[in-house]
Amino acid sequence: MPTCDWAQVSLFKFNLNNNDPAQATQNMMQVIGSRKIDAKIKHRVLNEFLIYASNNTAYLPALEKAVDAFGGDRTVNVPKEIGKFFFNKKNFSEAIRYFEKALVNKDDDTEAVDLLLFTYAESAQYDKMYKLATKYLDLYPTQPQLYYYAGFAANKLQQYSKAKEWLESGMDFIVDDAALLAKFKQQLDLAKKALGKG
């Protein structure tokens, strides 16, 4: 019977391969919503649709709807994984959308925080970057990258004394990371020069 949940898995592939993405979207949503279908198969269907939607941007809203349907999945932070896909393709606007959703699902996912901060930096969204970094510094006060992003964003927002404060505080937490230390020093030099202390 073609309306049963398991048939939708085959129909999804068939419709996607036959360039009927509207029908494939319906099949996918039935698969994702099914209690009978294993999570691995649901993720596989979503991944196939992700690749399709990334090449056919008219279907990005359908992708977002599908990701939202995974909201109850506690084993995998689906929005973060979708965000990583777009991040690796340097599609930062889509990556931001999914990393933000990932933090709504699981607000203590430090990898999602790091990726979102980097993505904000790449997208020149310094206000958001500053707010996120300082929010998470309250929760993780020994994470040097959070101080770096707070300082970097403060410099970009021309809040040089704040930048200096964040960067100097964060340097104490850098352990065996010469590259991060160099980035701290570069931002600290910028802040000091702007304050006339360089």
C-alpha positions as CSV (number, residue, x, y, z in Angstrom):
1,M,0.0,0.0,0.0
2,P,1.7,3.2,-1.2
3,T,0.4,5.3,1.7
4,C,2.1,3.2,4.5
5,D,5.0,4.8,6.2
6,W,7.6,2.4,4.9
7,A,6.5,2.9,1.3
8,Q,7.3,6.6,1.8
9,V,11.0,5.8,2.1
10,S,11.1,4.3,-1.4
11,L,8.7,6.9,-2.8
12,F,10.9,9.7,-1.4
13,K,13.9,8.3,-3.3
14,F,11.8,7.7,-6.4
15,N,10.3,11.2,-6.5
16,L,13.6,12.9,-5.7
17,N,15.4,11.0,-8.5
18,N,12.5,11.7,-10.9
19,N,12.7,15.5,-10.2
20,D,9.5,15.7,-8.3
21,P,10.8,17.5,-5.2
22,A,7.3,18.7,-4.0
23,Q,6.1,15.0,-3.8
24,A,9.5,14.0,-2.3
25,T,9.0,16.6,0.4
26,Q,5.6,15.2,1.3
27,N,7.2,11.7,1.4
28,M,10.0,12.9,3.6
29,M,7.7,14.6,6.1
30,Q,5.6,11.4,6.4
31,V,8.9,9.4,7.0
32,I,10.1,11.9,9.7
33,G,6.7,12.0,11.4
34,S,6.4,8.2,11.5
35,R,6.8,6.3,14.8
36,K,7.4,3.0,12.9
37,I,10.5,4.1,11.0
38,D,14.0,3.9,12.6
39,A,15.8,7.2,13.4
40,K,18.8,6.1,11.2
41,I,16.5,5.9,8.2
42,K,14.9,9.2,9.0
43,H,18.4,10.8,9.2
44,R,19.4,9.2,5.9
45,V,16.2,10.7,4.2
46,L,16.9,14.1,5.7
47,N,20.6,14.0,4.5
48,E,19.5,13.2,0.9
49,F,17.0,16.0,1.0
50,L,19.7,18.3,2.5
51,I,22.0,17.7,-0.5
52,Y,19.1,18.3,-2.9
53,A,17.9,21.5,-1.1
54,S,21.4,22.9,-0.9
55,N,21.6,22.8,-4.7
56,N,17.9,23.9,-5.2
57,T,17.5,26.7,-2.8
58,A,13.7,27.0,-3.4
59,Y,13.5,23.9,-1.1
60,L,15.4,25.4,1.8
61,P,12.2,26.3,3.6
62,A,11.1,22.6,3.3
63,L,14.4,21.5,4.7
64,E,14.0,23.8,7.7
65,K,10.5,22.4,8.3
66,A,11.9,18.9,8.2
67,V,14.7,19.8,10.7
68,D,12.1,21.3,13.0
69,A,10.3,18.0,12.9
70,F,13.3,16.4,14.5
71,G,13.0,18.7,17.6
72,G,12.4,15.8,20.0
73,D,15.6,13.9,18.9
74,R,17.8,13.8,22.0
75,T,20.5,11.5,20.4
76,V,21.6,13.9,17.6
77,N,21.4,17.7,17.6
78,V,20.0,17.7,14.1
79,P,20.1,21.5,13.5
80,K,23.8,21.5,14.5
81,E,24.6,18.8,12.0
82,I,22.7,20.7,9.3
83,G,24.5,23.9,10.3
84,K,27.9,22.1,9.9
85,F,26.9,21.1,6.4
86,F,26.3,24.7,5.4
87,F,29.3,25.9,7.4
88,N,31.6,23.6,5.4
89,K,30.1,24.9,2.2
90,K,30.7,28.5,3.5
91,N,27.0,29.3,3.3
92,F,27.1,31.2,6.6
93,S,23.6,32.6,6.5
94,E,22.1,29.1,6.5
95,A,24.7,27.9,9.0
96,I,23.7,30.7,11.4
97,R,20.1,29.8,11.1
98,Y,20.8,26.1,12.1
99,F,23.4,26.8,14.8
100,E,21.0,29.2,16.5
101,K,18.3,26.5,16.4
102,A,20.8,24.0,17.7
103,L,21.4,26.1,20.8
104,V,17.6,26.4,21.4
105,N,17.5,22.6,21.4
106,K,20.6,22.2,23.5
107,D,22.0,25.4,25.0
108,D,25.0,23.7,26.6
109,D,26.4,22.5,23.2
110,T,29.8,24.2,23.3
111,E,30.7,23.0,19.8
112,A,27.6,24.7,18.4
113,V,28.6,27.9,20.4
114,D,32.1,27.9,18.9
115,L,30.8,27.3,15.4
116,L,28.1,30.0,15.7
117,L,30.7,32.5,17.0
118,F,33.0,31.8,14.1
119,T,30.1,32.1,11.7
120,Y,29.0,35.4,13.2
121,A,32.6,36.7,12.7
122,E,32.6,35.5,9.1
123,S,29.3,37.3,8.5
124,A,30.4,40.5,10.3
125,Q,27.5,40.1,12.8
126,Y,29.5,41.6,15.7
127,D,26.6,42.6,17.9
128,K,25.3,39.0,17.9
129,M,28.8,37.7,18.4
130,Y,29.4,39.9,21.4
131,K,26.1,39.0,23.0
132,L,26.6,35.3,22.5
133,A,30.3,35.3,23.7
134,T,29.5,37.3,26.9
135,K,26.4,35.2,27.6
136,Y,28.5,32.0,27.5
137,L,31.3,33.5,29.5
138,D,28.9,33.6,32.4
139,L,28.4,29.8,32.0
140,Y,32.0,28.8,31.0
141,P,34.3,31.4,32.5
142,T,37.5,29.4,31.8
143,Q,37.0,29.0,28.0
144,P,39.6,31.3,26.3
145,Q,37.9,31.3,22.9
146,L,34.9,33.0,24.4
147,Y,37.1,35.8,25.7
148,Y,38.7,36.1,22.2
149,Y,35.4,36.4,20.5
150,A,34.1,38.9,23.1
151,G,37.3,41.0,22.6
152,F,37.3,40.6,18.8
153,A,33.6,41.7,18.6
154,A,34.2,44.6,21.1
155,N,37.1,45.8,18.8
156,K,34.8,45.7,15.8
157,L,32.1,47.6,17.7
158,Q,34.8,50.2,18.6
159,Q,34.4,49.3,22.3
160,Y,38.1,49.2,22.8
161,S,38.3,49.4,26.6
162,K,35.9,46.4,26.8
163,A,38.0,44.6,24.2
164,K,41.1,45.1,26.2
165,E,39.4,43.9,29.4
166,W,38.1,40.7,27.8
167,L,41.3,39.9,26.0
168,E,43.6,40.5,29.0
169,S,41.2,38.4,31.2
170,G,41.1,35.5,28.7
171,M,44.9,35.2,28.1
172,D,45.2,33.6,31.6
173,F,43.2,30.6,30.4
174,I,45.2,29.8,27.2
175,V,47.1,26.6,27.6
176,D,49.5,25.3,24.9
177,D,47.7,27.1,22.0
178,A,50.2,29.3,20.3
179,A,47.8,30.2,17.4
180,L,45.1,31.3,19.8
181,L,47.6,33.3,21.8
182,A,48.8,35.1,18.7
183,K,45.2,36.0,17.8
184,F,44.7,37.4,21.3
185,K,47.8,39.5,21.0
186,Q,46.8,40.8,17.6
187,Q,43.3,41.9,18.9
188,L,44.9,43.3,22.1
189,D,47.3,45.4,20.1
190,L,44.4,46.8,18.1
191,A,42.5,47.7,21.2
192,K,45.6,49.3,22.9
193,K,46.4,51.3,19.7
194,A,42.8,52.6,19.5
195,L,43.0,53.6,23.2
196,G,46.3,55.4,22.6
197,K,48.2,52.9,24.7
198,G,50.0,51.1,21.9
